[in-house]
Amino acid sequence: MKMTFIAAAVATTLMAAPALADCAADLAKVEEAMKTVKLDEATAKKATELTEKAKAAMAAADEAACTASSKELLTLVGM
């Protein structure tokens, strides 16, 4: 019983890790783009909020929230 639980936990972690890695890569792309993209004050504020939301979701291993925030960020900066 313990082995089944441990195997399931390991499998879940391994399956989620690539998606969170994609989110981290997207956040890195956005942060790089933010160095050169000129955004108005409201858009820059929105980008900061979405970045914080994505990082919090990534820390909480919430793949869906992280992906949603990073995709919105990519769109916001024109990627």
PyMOL Python script that loads the backbone (N, CA, C, O; Angstrom):
from pymol import cmd

cmd.read_pdbstr("""\
ATOM      1  N   MET A   1       0.825  -1.190   0.000  1.00  0.00           N
ATOM      2  CA  MET A   1       0.000   0.000   0.000  1.00  0.00           C
ATOM      3  C   MET A   1       0.875   1.262   0.000  1.00  0.00           C
ATOM      4  O   MET A   1       0.630   2.197  -0.763  1.00  0.00           O
ATOM      5  N   LYS A   2       1.895   1.276   0.864  1.00  0.00           N
ATOM      6  CA  LYS A   2       2.781   2.434   0.920  1.00  0.00           C
ATOM      7  C   LYS A   2       3.496   2.636  -0.410  1.00  0.00           C
ATOM      8  O   LYS A   2       3.636   3.764  -0.883  1.00  0.00           O
ATOM      9  N   MET A   3       3.943   1.550  -1.002  1.00  0.00           N
ATOM     10  CA  MET A   3       4.675   1.647  -2.262  1.00  0.00           C
ATOM     11  C   MET A   3       3.790   2.204  -3.373  1.00  0.00           C
ATOM     12  O   MET A   3       4.258   2.970  -4.215  1.00  0.00           O
ATOM     13  N   THR A   4       2.523   1.824  -3.378  1.00  0.00           N
ATOM     14  CA  THR A   4       1.598   2.325  -4.389  1.00  0.00           C
ATOM     15  C   THR A   4       1.418   3.828  -4.228  1.00  0.00           C
ATOM     16  O   THR A   4       1.418   4.571  -5.209  1.00  0.00           O
ATOM     17  N   PHE A   5       1.265   4.267  -2.987  1.00  0.00           N
ATOM     18  CA  PHE A   5       1.105   5.694  -2.718  1.00  0.00           C
ATOM     19  C   PHE A   5       2.356   6.468  -3.127  1.00  0.00           C
ATOM     20  O   PHE A   5       2.264   7.523  -3.754  1.00  0.00           O
ATOM     21  N   ILE A   6       3.507   5.944  -2.775  1.00  0.00           N
ATOM     22  CA  ILE A   6       4.773   6.608  -3.121  1.00  0.00           C
ATOM     23  C   ILE A   6       4.951   6.663  -4.633  1.00  0.00           C
ATOM     24  O   ILE A   6       5.361   7.688  -5.177  1.00  0.00           O
ATOM     25  N   ALA A   7       4.643   5.556  -5.313  1.00  0.00           N
ATOM     26  CA  ALA A   7       4.766   5.522  -6.771  1.00  0.00           C
ATOM     27  C   ALA A   7       3.828   6.536  -7.417  1.00  0.00           C
ATOM     28  O   ALA A   7       4.203   7.219  -8.370  1.00  0.00           O
ATOM     29  N   ALA A   8       2.609   6.630  -6.895  1.00  0.00           N
ATOM     30  CA  ALA A   8       1.650   7.597  -7.440  1.00  0.00           C
ATOM     31  C   ALA A   8       2.128   9.028  -7.215  1.00  0.00           C
ATOM     32  O   ALA A   8       1.990   9.872  -8.100  1.00  0.00           O
ATOM     33  N   ALA A   9       2.686   9.307  -6.046  1.00  0.00           N
ATOM     34  CA  ALA A   9       3.185  10.652  -5.745  1.00  0.00           C
ATOM     35  C   ALA A   9       4.347  11.016  -6.655  1.00  0.00           C
ATOM     36  O   ALA A   9       4.415  12.135  -7.162  1.00  0.00           O
ATOM     37  N   VAL A  10       5.252  10.086  -6.861  1.00  0.00           N
ATOM     38  CA  VAL A  10       6.408  10.333  -7.733  1.00  0.00           C
ATOM     39  C   VAL A  10       5.943  10.548  -9.172  1.00  0.00           C
ATOM     40  O   VAL A  10       6.426  11.456  -9.848  1.00  0.00           O
ATOM     41  N   ALA A  11       5.014   9.723  -9.643  1.00  0.00           N
ATOM     42  CA  ALA A  11       4.512   9.862 -11.015  1.00  0.00           C
ATOM     43  C   ALA A  11       3.830  11.207 -11.217  1.00  0.00           C
ATOM     44  O   ALA A  11       4.020  11.851 -12.249  1.00  0.00           O
ATOM     45  N   THR A  12       3.046  11.632 -10.251  1.00  0.00           N
ATOM     46  CA  THR A  12       2.364  12.929 -10.345  1.00  0.00           C
ATOM     47  C   THR A  12       3.377  14.062 -10.416  1.00  0.00           C
ATOM     48  O   THR A  12       3.230  14.979 -11.224  1.00  0.00           O
ATOM     49  N   THR A  13       4.389  14.004  -9.586  1.00  0.00           N
ATOM     50  CA  THR A  13       5.425  15.035  -9.580  1.00  0.00           C
ATOM     51  C   THR A  13       6.170  15.079 -10.910  1.00  0.00           C
ATOM     52  O   THR A  13       6.420  16.155 -11.454  1.00  0.00           O
ATOM     53  N   LEU A  14       6.518  13.919 -11.425  1.00  0.00           N
ATOM     54  CA  LEU A  14       7.258  13.871 -12.690  1.00  0.00           C
ATOM     55  C   LEU A  14       6.423  14.371 -13.853  1.00  0.00           C
ATOM     56  O   LEU A  14       6.963  14.963 -14.788  1.00  0.00           O
ATOM     57  N   MET A  15       5.126  14.146 -13.815  1.00  0.00           N
ATOM     58  CA  MET A  15       4.257  14.600 -14.902  1.00  0.00           C
ATOM     59  C   MET A  15       4.035  16.110 -14.829  1.00  0.00           C
ATOM     60  O   MET A  15       3.885  16.754 -15.867  1.00  0.00           O
ATOM     61  N   ALA A  16       4.010  16.678 -13.646  1.00  0.00           N
ATOM     62  CA  ALA A  16       3.776  18.113 -13.494  1.00  0.00           C
ATOM     63  C   ALA A  16       5.035  18.922 -13.755  1.00  0.00           C
ATOM     64  O   ALA A  16       4.941  20.070 -14.189  1.00  0.00           O
ATOM     65  N   ALA A  17       6.180  18.375 -13.511  1.00  0.00           N
ATOM     66  CA  ALA A  17       7.441  19.113 -13.629  1.00  0.00           C
ATOM     67  C   ALA A  17       7.664  19.709 -15.015  1.00  0.00           C
ATOM     68  O   ALA A  17       8.057  20.873 -15.096  1.00  0.00           O
ATOM     69  N   PRO A  18       7.434  18.977 -16.122  1.00  0.00           N
ATOM     70  CA  PRO A  18       7.660  19.589 -17.435  1.00  0.00           C
ATOM     71  C   PRO A  18       6.753  20.787 -17.695  1.00  0.00           C
ATOM     72  O   PRO A  18       7.188  21.773 -18.289  1.00  0.00           O
ATOM     73  N   ALA A  19       5.509  20.712 -17.259  1.00  0.00           N
ATOM     74  CA  ALA A  19       4.598  21.834 -17.482  1.00  0.00           C
ATOM     75  C   ALA A  19       5.059  23.062 -16.706  1.00  0.00           C
ATOM     76  O   ALA A  19       5.026  24.176 -17.228  1.00  0.00           O
ATOM     77  N   LEU A  20       5.484  22.867 -15.476  1.00  0.00           N
ATOM     78  CA  LEU A  20       5.972  23.994 -14.689  1.00  0.00           C
ATOM     79  C   LEU A  20       7.277  24.532 -15.266  1.00  0.00           C
ATOM     80  O   LEU A  20       7.564  25.724 -15.163  1.00  0.00           O
ATOM     81  N   ALA A  21       8.052  23.661 -15.865  1.00  0.00           N
ATOM     82  CA  ALA A  21       9.281  24.123 -16.523  1.00  0.00           C
ATOM     83  C   ALA A  21       8.935  25.010 -17.708  1.00  0.00           C
ATOM     84  O   ALA A  21       9.618  26.000 -17.966  1.00  0.00           O
ATOM     85  N   ASP A  22       7.866  24.656 -18.435  1.00  0.00           N
ATOM     86  CA  ASP A  22       7.414  25.494 -19.545  1.00  0.00           C
ATOM     87  C   ASP A  22       6.986  26.865 -19.035  1.00  0.00           C
ATOM     88  O   ASP A  22       7.270  27.886 -19.660  1.00  0.00           O
ATOM     89  N   CYS A  23       6.312  26.877 -17.914  1.00  0.00           N
ATOM     90  CA  CYS A  23       5.870  28.139 -17.320  1.00  0.00           C
ATOM     91  C   CYS A  23       7.087  28.983 -16.935  1.00  0.00           C
ATOM     92  O   CYS A  23       7.111  30.189 -17.182  1.00  0.00           O
ATOM     93  N   ALA A  24       8.080  28.360 -16.340  1.00  0.00           N
ATOM     94  CA  ALA A  24       9.294  29.083 -15.957  1.00  0.00           C
ATOM     95  C   ALA A  24      10.000  29.637 -17.193  1.00  0.00           C
ATOM     96  O   ALA A  24      10.510  30.757 -17.172  1.00  0.00           O
ATOM     97  N   ALA A  25      10.025  28.855 -18.261  1.00  0.00           N
ATOM     98  CA  ALA A  25      10.652  29.313 -19.502  1.00  0.00           C
ATOM     99  C   ALA A  25       9.883  30.494 -20.090  1.00  0.00           C
ATOM    100  O   ALA A  25      10.481  31.450 -20.583  1.00  0.00           O
ATOM    101  N   ASP A  26       8.552  30.419 -20.034  1.00  0.00           N
ATOM    102  CA  ASP A  26       7.740  31.527 -20.531  1.00  0.00           C
ATOM    103  C   ASP A  26       7.981  32.790 -19.711  1.00  0.00           C
ATOM    104  O   ASP A  26       8.073  33.885 -20.264  1.00  0.00           O
ATOM    105  N   LEU A  27       8.081  32.637 -18.400  1.00  0.00           N
ATOM    106  CA  LEU A  27       8.350  33.794 -17.541  1.00  0.00           C
ATOM    107  C   LEU A  27       9.712  34.400 -17.859  1.00  0.00           C
ATOM    108  O   LEU A  27       9.867  35.621 -17.846  1.00  0.00           O
ATOM    109  N   ALA A  28      10.683  33.567 -18.138  1.00  0.00           N
ATOM    110  CA  ALA A  28      12.012  34.066 -18.503  1.00  0.00           C
ATOM    111  C   ALA A  28      11.943  34.844 -19.817  1.00  0.00           C
ATOM    112  O   ALA A  28      12.585  35.885 -19.953  1.00  0.00           O
ATOM    113  N   LYS A  29      11.171  34.346 -20.780  1.00  0.00           N
ATOM    114  CA  LYS A  29      10.996  35.053 -22.060  1.00  0.00           C
ATOM    115  C   LYS A  29      10.357  36.414 -21.839  1.00  0.00           C
ATOM    116  O   LYS A  29      10.779  37.411 -22.424  1.00  0.00           O
ATOM    117  N   VAL A  30       9.335  36.449 -20.990  1.00  0.00           N
ATOM    118  CA  VAL A  30       8.640  37.709 -20.712  1.00  0.00           C
ATOM    119  C   VAL A  30       9.583  38.693 -20.035  1.00  0.00           C
ATOM    120  O   VAL A  30       9.631  39.865 -20.411  1.00  0.00           O
ATOM    121  N   GLU A  31      10.324  38.233 -19.051  1.00  0.00           N
ATOM    122  CA  GLU A  31      11.244  39.126 -18.344  1.00  0.00           C
ATOM    123  C   GLU A  31      12.302  39.685 -19.290  1.00  0.00           C
ATOM    124  O   GLU A  31      12.693  40.845 -19.163  1.00  0.00           O
ATOM    125  N   GLU A  32      12.763  38.881 -20.224  1.00  0.00           N
ATOM    126  CA  GLU A  32      13.731  39.354 -21.221  1.00  0.00           C
ATOM    127  C   GLU A  32      13.083  40.381 -22.146  1.00  0.00           C
ATOM    128  O   GLU A  32      13.685  41.408 -22.461  1.00  0.00           O
ATOM    129  N   ALA A  33      11.858  40.100 -22.578  1.00  0.00           N
ATOM    130  CA  ALA A  33      11.146  41.017 -23.471  1.00  0.00           C
ATOM    131  C   ALA A  33      10.843  42.345 -22.782  1.00  0.00           C
ATOM    132  O   ALA A  33      10.851  43.396 -23.423  1.00  0.00           O
ATOM    133  N   MET A  34      10.575  42.296 -21.482  1.00  0.00           N
ATOM    134  CA  MET A  34      10.237  43.511 -20.741  1.00  0.00           C
ATOM    135  C   MET A  34      11.400  44.505 -20.720  1.00  0.00           C
ATOM    136  O   MET A  34      11.196  45.696 -20.482  1.00  0.00           O
ATOM    137  N   LYS A  35      12.610  44.022 -20.966  1.00  0.00           N
ATOM    138  CA  LYS A  35      13.772  44.903 -20.989  1.00  0.00           C
ATOM    139  C   LYS A  35      13.763  45.822 -22.209  1.00  0.00           C
ATOM    140  O   LYS A  35      14.339  46.909 -22.173  1.00  0.00           O
ATOM    141  N   THR A  36      13.114  45.390 -23.282  1.00  0.00           N
ATOM    142  CA  THR A  36      13.146  46.165 -24.521  1.00  0.00           C
ATOM    143  C   THR A  36      11.782  46.704 -24.957  1.00  0.00           C
ATOM    144  O   THR A  36      11.711  47.667 -25.720  1.00  0.00           O
ATOM    145  N   VAL A  37      10.710  46.092 -24.480  1.00  0.00           N
ATOM    146  CA  VAL A  37       9.364  46.511 -24.881  1.00  0.00           C
ATOM    147  C   VAL A  37       8.953  47.730 -24.067  1.00  0.00           C
ATOM    148  O   VAL A  37       9.138  47.775 -22.851  1.00  0.00           O
ATOM    149  N   LYS A  38       8.398  48.709 -24.755  1.00  0.00           N
ATOM    150  CA  LYS A  38       7.899  49.906 -24.076  1.00  0.00           C
ATOM    151  C   LYS A  38       6.399  49.732 -23.827  1.00  0.00           C
ATOM    152  O   LYS A  38       5.616  49.605 -24.768  1.00  0.00           O
ATOM    153  N   LEU A  39       6.014  49.727 -22.557  1.00  0.00           N
ATOM    154  CA  LEU A  39       4.613  49.576 -22.182  1.00  0.00           C
ATOM    155  C   LEU A  39       4.140  50.828 -21.471  1.00  0.00           C
ATOM    156  O   LEU A  39       4.898  51.478 -20.751  1.00  0.00           O
ATOM    157  N   ASP A  40       2.860  51.160 -21.686  1.00  0.00           N
ATOM    158  CA  ASP A  40       2.313  52.288 -20.936  1.00  0.00           C
ATOM    159  C   ASP A  40       2.171  51.869 -19.475  1.00  0.00           C
ATOM    160  O   ASP A  40       2.309  50.692 -19.142  1.00  0.00           O
ATOM    161  N   GLU A  41       1.900  52.823 -18.625  1.00  0.00           N
ATOM    162  CA  GLU A  41       1.881  52.580 -17.179  1.00  0.00           C
ATOM    163  C   GLU A  41       0.872  51.498 -16.783  1.00  0.00           C
ATOM    164  O   GLU A  41       1.186  50.627 -15.972  1.00  0.00           O
ATOM    165  N   ALA A  42      -0.323  51.551 -17.345  1.00  0.00           N
ATOM    166  CA  ALA A  42      -1.359  50.577 -16.999  1.00  0.00           C
ATOM    167  C   ALA A  42      -0.975  49.166 -17.442  1.00  0.00           C
ATOM    168  O   ALA A  42      -1.194  48.200 -16.712  1.00  0.00           O
ATOM    169  N   THR A  43      -0.410  49.055 -18.624  1.00  0.00           N
ATOM    170  CA  THR A  43      -0.002  47.750 -19.144  1.00  0.00           C
ATOM    171  C   THR A  43       1.170  47.199 -18.343  1.00  0.00           C
ATOM    172  O   THR A  43       1.225  46.001 -18.066  1.00  0.00           O
ATOM    173  N   ALA A  44       2.100  48.059 -17.973  1.00  0.00           N
ATOM    174  CA  ALA A  44       3.235  47.627 -17.160  1.00  0.00           C
ATOM    175  C   ALA A  44       2.765  47.135 -15.798  1.00  0.00           C
ATOM    176  O   ALA A  44       3.290  46.152 -15.274  1.00  0.00           O
ATOM    177  N   LYS A  45       1.782  47.813 -15.226  1.00  0.00           N
ATOM    178  CA  LYS A  45       1.224  47.394 -13.938  1.00  0.00           C
ATOM    179  C   LYS A  45       0.560  46.034 -14.080  1.00  0.00           C
ATOM    180  O   LYS A  45       0.738  45.163 -13.228  1.00  0.00           O
ATOM    181  N   LYS A  46      -0.200  45.846 -15.145  1.00  0.00           N
ATOM    182  CA  LYS A  46      -0.867  44.561 -15.403  1.00  0.00           C
ATOM    183  C   LYS A  46       0.181  43.455 -15.575  1.00  0.00           C
ATOM    184  O   LYS A  46       0.004  42.351 -15.059  1.00  0.00           O
ATOM    185  N   ALA A  47       1.258  43.742 -16.288  1.00  0.00           N
ATOM    186  CA  ALA A  47       2.327  42.765 -16.504  1.00  0.00           C
ATOM    187  C   ALA A  47       2.972  42.373 -15.183  1.00  0.00           C
ATOM    188  O   ALA A  47       3.268  41.199 -14.961  1.00  0.00           O
ATOM    189  N   THR A  48       3.191  43.337 -14.312  1.00  0.00           N
ATOM    190  CA  THR A  48       3.777  43.056 -13.002  1.00  0.00           C
ATOM    191  C   THR A  48       2.853  42.173 -12.184  1.00  0.00           C
ATOM    192  O   THR A  48       3.303  41.220 -11.548  1.00  0.00           O
ATOM    193  N   GLU A  49       1.550  42.485 -12.197  1.00  0.00           N
ATOM    194  CA  GLU A  49       0.577  41.678 -11.461  1.00  0.00           C
ATOM    195  C   GLU A  49       0.533  40.247 -11.985  1.00  0.00           C
ATOM    196  O   GLU A  49       0.499  39.294 -11.207  1.00  0.00           O
ATOM    197  N   LEU A  50       0.533  40.103 -13.308  1.00  0.00           N
ATOM    198  CA  LEU A  50       0.490  38.763 -13.901  1.00  0.00           C
ATOM    199  C   LEU A  50       1.770  37.981 -13.608  1.00  0.00           C
ATOM    200  O   LEU A  50       1.720  36.770 -13.390  1.00  0.00           O
ATOM    201  N   THR A  51       2.906  38.662 -13.602  1.00  0.00           N
ATOM    202  CA  THR A  51       4.163  38.003 -13.278  1.00  0.00           C
ATOM    203  C   THR A  51       4.138  37.480 -11.854  1.00  0.00           C
ATOM    204  O   THR A  51       4.532  36.342 -11.597  1.00  0.00           O
ATOM    205  N   GLU A  52       3.676  38.307 -10.931  1.00  0.00           N
ATOM    206  CA  GLU A  52       3.588  37.886  -9.536  1.00  0.00           C
ATOM    207  C   GLU A  52       2.621  36.708  -9.387  1.00  0.00           C
ATOM    208  O   GLU A  52       2.886  35.766  -8.639  1.00  0.00           O
ATOM    209  N   LYS A  53       1.505  36.775 -10.103  1.00  0.00           N
ATOM    210  CA  LYS A  53       0.513  35.703 -10.047  1.00  0.00           C
ATOM    211  C   LYS A  53       1.095  34.399 -10.599  1.00  0.00           C
ATOM    212  O   LYS A  53       0.889  33.332 -10.021  1.00  0.00           O
ATOM    213  N   ALA A  54       1.817  34.486 -11.709  1.00  0.00           N
ATOM    214  CA  ALA A  54       2.417  33.300 -12.309  1.00  0.00           C
ATOM    215  C   ALA A  54       3.484  32.699 -11.394  1.00  0.00           C
ATOM    216  O   ALA A  54       3.559  31.480 -11.242  1.00  0.00           O
ATOM    217  N   LYS A  55       4.302  33.547 -10.789  1.00  0.00           N
ATOM    218  CA  LYS A  55       5.346  33.049  -9.887  1.00  0.00           C
ATOM    219  C   LYS A  55       4.738  32.390  -8.656  1.00  0.00           C
ATOM    220  O   LYS A  55       5.235  31.365  -8.191  1.00  0.00           O
ATOM    221  N   ALA A  56       3.666  32.971  -8.126  1.00  0.00           N
ATOM    222  CA  ALA A  56       2.988  32.373  -6.973  1.00  0.00           C
ATOM    223  C   ALA A  56       2.377  31.027  -7.349  1.00  0.00           C
ATOM    224  O   ALA A  56       2.445  30.069  -6.579  1.00  0.00           O
ATOM    225  N   ALA A  57       1.783  30.963  -8.531  1.00  0.00           N
ATOM    226  CA  ALA A  57       1.185  29.706  -8.993  1.00  0.00           C
ATOM    227  C   ALA A  57       2.262  28.650  -9.202  1.00  0.00           C
ATOM    228  O   ALA A  57       2.058  27.478  -8.886  1.00  0.00           O
ATOM    229  N   MET A  58       3.404  29.062  -9.732  1.00  0.00           N
ATOM    230  CA  MET A  58       4.499  28.126  -9.954  1.00  0.00           C
ATOM    231  C   MET A  58       5.011  27.601  -8.607  1.00  0.00           C
ATOM    232  O   MET A  58       5.294  26.411  -8.473  1.00  0.00           O
ATOM    233  N   ALA A  59       5.127  28.472  -7.628  1.00  0.00           N
ATOM    234  CA  ALA A  59       5.587  28.056  -6.302  1.00  0.00           C
ATOM    235  C   ALA A  59       4.594  27.091  -5.653  1.00  0.00           C
ATOM    236  O   ALA A  59       4.979  26.208  -4.887  1.00  0.00           O
ATOM    237  N   ALA A  60       3.313  27.272  -5.971  1.00  0.00           N
ATOM    238  CA  ALA A  60       2.279  26.403  -5.413  1.00  0.00           C
ATOM    239  C   ALA A  60       2.039  25.174  -6.281  1.00  0.00           C
ATOM    240  O   ALA A  60       1.157  24.367  -5.985  1.00  0.00           O
ATOM    241  N   ALA A  61       2.817  25.026  -7.347  1.00  0.00           N
ATOM    242  CA  ALA A  61       2.686  23.909  -8.292  1.00  0.00           C
ATOM    243  C   ALA A  61       1.307  23.875  -8.931  1.00  0.00           C
ATOM    244  O   ALA A  61       0.768  22.802  -9.204  1.00  0.00           O
ATOM    245  N   ASP A  62       0.731  25.065  -9.171  1.00  0.00           N
ATOM    246  CA  ASP A  62      -0.569  25.183  -9.833  1.00  0.00           C
ATOM    247  C   ASP A  62      -0.318  25.418 -11.317  1.00  0.00           C
ATOM    248  O   ASP A  62      -0.222  26.556 -11.777  1.00  0.00           O
ATOM    249  N   GLU A  63      -0.213  24.325 -12.046  1.00  0.00           N
ATOM    250  CA  GLU A  63       0.138  24.369 -13.464  1.00  0.00           C
ATOM    251  C   GLU A  63      -0.833  25.210 -14.283  1.00  0.00           C
ATOM    252  O   GLU A  63      -0.412  26.021 -15.108  1.00  0.00           O
ATOM    253  N   ALA A  64      -2.123  25.022 -14.060  1.00  0.00           N
ATOM    254  CA  ALA A  64      -3.131  25.725 -14.859  1.00  0.00           C
ATOM    255  C   ALA A  64      -3.044  27.237 -14.667  1.00  0.00           C
ATOM    256  O   ALA A  64      -3.075  27.990 -15.641  1.00  0.00           O
ATOM    257  N   ALA A  65      -2.936  27.678 -13.432  1.00  0.00           N
ATOM    258  CA  ALA A  65      -2.862  29.112 -13.157  1.00  0.00           C
ATOM    259  C   ALA A  65      -1.572  29.716 -13.691  1.00  0.00           C
ATOM    260  O   ALA A  65      -1.576  30.823 -14.229  1.00  0.00           O
ATOM    261  N   CYS A  66      -0.478  28.997 -13.544  1.00  0.00           N
ATOM    262  CA  CYS A  66       0.809  29.491 -14.033  1.00  0.00           C
ATOM    263  C   CYS A  66       0.782  29.620 -15.554  1.00  0.00           C
ATOM    264  O   CYS A  66       1.207  30.634 -16.107  1.00  0.00           O
ATOM    265  N   THR A  67       0.286  28.596 -16.214  1.00  0.00           N
ATOM    266  CA  THR A  67       0.213  28.615 -17.677  1.00  0.00           C
ATOM    267  C   THR A  67      -0.700  29.729 -18.169  1.00  0.00           C
ATOM    268  O   THR A  67      -0.363  30.432 -19.122  1.00  0.00           O
ATOM    269  N   ALA A  68      -1.845  29.895 -17.529  1.00  0.00           N
ATOM    270  CA  ALA A  68      -2.783  30.942 -17.936  1.00  0.00           C
ATOM    271  C   ALA A  68      -2.157  32.327 -17.789  1.00  0.00           C
ATOM    272  O   ALA A  68      -2.271  33.163 -18.685  1.00  0.00           O
ATOM    273  N   SER A  69      -1.504  32.562 -16.668  1.00  0.00           N
ATOM    274  CA  SER A  69      -0.875  33.866 -16.435  1.00  0.00           C
ATOM    275  C   SER A  69       0.272  34.110 -17.399  1.00  0.00           C
ATOM    276  O   SER A  69       0.412  35.211 -17.929  1.00  0.00           O
ATOM    277  N   SER A  70       1.092  33.095 -17.630  1.00  0.00           N
ATOM    278  CA  SER A  70       2.234  33.288 -18.526  1.00  0.00           C
ATOM    279  C   SER A  70       1.787  33.491 -19.962  1.00  0.00           C
ATOM    280  O   SER A  70       2.402  34.270 -20.691  1.00  0.00           O
ATOM    281  N   LYS A  71       0.732  32.808 -20.386  1.00  0.00           N
ATOM    282  CA  LYS A  71       0.222  33.005 -21.747  1.00  0.00           C
ATOM    283  C   LYS A  71      -0.323  34.421 -21.911  1.00  0.00           C
ATOM    284  O   LYS A  71      -0.099  35.061 -22.939  1.00  0.00           O
ATOM    285  N   GLU A  72      -1.034  34.907 -20.903  1.00  0.00           N
ATOM    286  CA  GLU A  72      -1.552  36.272 -20.953  1.00  0.00           C
ATOM    287  C   GLU A  72      -0.400  37.276 -20.983  1.00  0.00           C
ATOM    288  O   GLU A  72      -0.462  38.283 -21.689  1.00  0.00           O
ATOM    289  N   LEU A  73       0.639  36.994 -20.220  1.00  0.00           N
ATOM    290  CA  LEU A  73       1.824  37.862 -20.226  1.00  0.00           C
ATOM    291  C   LEU A  73       2.492  37.900 -21.580  1.00  0.00           C
ATOM    292  O   LEU A  73       2.862  38.969 -22.065  1.00  0.00           O
ATOM    293  N   LEU A  74       2.651  36.733 -22.196  1.00  0.00           N
ATOM    294  CA  LEU A  74       3.268  36.669 -23.528  1.00  0.00           C
ATOM    295  C   LEU A  74       2.483  37.512 -24.528  1.00  0.00           C
ATOM    296  O   LEU A  74       3.071  38.222 -25.344  1.00  0.00           O
ATOM    297  N   THR A  75       1.174  37.435 -24.463  1.00  0.00           N
ATOM    298  CA  THR A  75       0.321  38.226 -25.347  1.00  0.00           C
ATOM    299  C   THR A  75       0.483  39.723 -25.054  1.00  0.00           C
ATOM    300  O   THR A  75       0.569  40.548 -25.964  1.00  0.00           O
ATOM    301  N   LEU A  76       0.522  40.041 -23.771  1.00  0.00           N
ATOM    302  CA  LEU A  76       0.624  41.433 -23.346  1.00  0.00           C
ATOM    303  C   LEU A  76       1.885  42.104 -23.865  1.00  0.00           C
ATOM    304  O   LEU A  76       1.860  43.283 -24.217  1.00  0.00           O
ATOM    305  N   VAL A  77       2.990  41.362 -23.915  1.00  0.00           N
ATOM    306  CA  VAL A  77       4.249  41.952 -24.379  1.00  0.00           C
ATOM    307  C   VAL A  77       4.478  41.723 -25.880  1.00  0.00           C
ATOM    308  O   VAL A  77       5.536  42.057 -26.414  1.00  0.00           O
ATOM    309  N   GLY A  78       3.477  41.153 -26.544  1.00  0.00           N
ATOM    310  CA  GLY A  78       3.550  41.007 -27.996  1.00  0.00           C
ATOM    311  C   GLY A  78       4.298  39.797 -28.498  1.00  0.00           C
ATOM    312  O   GLY A  78       4.888  39.825 -29.579  1.00  0.00           O
ATOM    313  N   MET A  79       4.276  38.749 -27.728  1.00  0.00           N
ATOM    314  CA  MET A  79       4.974  37.523 -28.147  1.00  0.00           C
ATOM    315  C   MET A  79       3.976  36.449 -28.532  1.00  0.00           C
ATOM    316  O   MET A  79       4.370  35.346 -28.911  1.00  0.00           O
TER     317      MET A  79
END
""", "prot")
cmd.dss("prot")
cmd.show_as("cartoon", "prot")
cmd.util.cbc("prot")
cmd.orient("prot")
